[in-house]
Amino acid sequence: MSIGLLQQALHNIKVEKQRWLTVGQRTPQRVNHWMKWLAPGLLIKRWLLLSITGMVLATLGAAIWVGLTPVYRLMGLVSDVIETLARVLPNSLSGPFALALGVVLLIWGQSRSVGSITEVLHPGDGEELVDRLLAHRRLNRGPKIVAIGGGTGLSTILRGLKEYSANITAIVTVADDGGSSGRLRREMGTLPPGDIRNCVAALATEEELLTQLFQYRFNTGDGLSGHSFGNLFLTAMTDITGDPEKAIAASSKVLAVRGRVLPATLSDVCLWADMTDGRRIEGESQIPHAEGRIARVGCTPANPPALPAA
């Protein structure tokens, strides 16, 4: 029986030792986590100091309003407490003890407050809220970048640029007339949404599943086959808002886009190419398949007005 009790006691000691080792490993991580909230750029320290100053001023103002009586009583109470502590403990111990206790209570109270806010606003993807805030501040201070183009090239560049700045403006060409974009353009009379959709998805910071949904392309279904969900979404938003620019802005909010995506023009633009043999090939999707050499390229209308915001 005594051997069994001894083994159980040794087991309990090992378990308790492991628990304290785990706590010891987590403590520096927790300290490092809370120290991030005091990092430069988050604007936390100044507002914390301002809050404490406001609390002190509000207390003094209330005391003055009622005739300073509470202040005198409070000072008397503090004086009595200090005298009592001085009789029990020397100043070299009571002073640092009171200072340390005050700092601990202040840090604990603020950490619990921030923890409650973090619990509600936590990104939920394994990333700490403070890390996301730091990245947000850093990207907002990034350079102002304007990218002009279309096709897969522009969206590929934007996907890399969004890691360095949030001040990105993508101006997208609207001459696409092939595939899903061409069908929606002819049937609905809207701007071709394909290149715009790719740029919105490239700048998206929302969860990956939502981005995949925006890029999803139907493979079956009478009338749906070949269309992407994002193209249909942009077309529907344009019909609801009556403005392609507002439709793109609404879609950008859904995907938490980092930057702005703008169409180059709101005009119904058609590309054409004059060949050396005298033929004119119309349509962006038809020009690459034309045989022969291109003598001249242009668009109809000849000078489409640019979007004012672009």
Order of alpha helices (4+ residues) and beta strands (2+ residues): alpha-alpha-alpha-alpha-alpha-beta-alpha-beta-alpha-alpha-alpha-alpha-alpha-beta-beta-beta-beta
